[in-house]
Amino acid sequence: MPDSAPQQLLHLVIGGELVDLEHNTFKNLDDVEIVGLYPNYATAHAAWRAKAQSTVDNAQMRYFIVHLHRLLDPGQEPKPAR
């Protein structure tokens, strides 16, 4: 990646209803919601917070941030922000 290109640390926000609160096992995979794909943690966190707060009445509903950049290149350390 050229040095002039902005660094992308891709994050995925997903969520759904869990079987129980002790495990991260979704009750129904067909109902898992893909909230979105985000270029950095800050925007992913904002989306996660909005979805989590909108479902506060359902204790079984959980949303997660998946660090896709770690899965795509697990040996790569993020560059420090300039």
ABEGO torsion letter per residue (X at the ends): XBAABBBBBBBBBBBEBBABAABBBBABAAABBBAEBBABAAAAAAAAAAAAAAAAABAABBBBBBBAAAAABAABBBBBBX
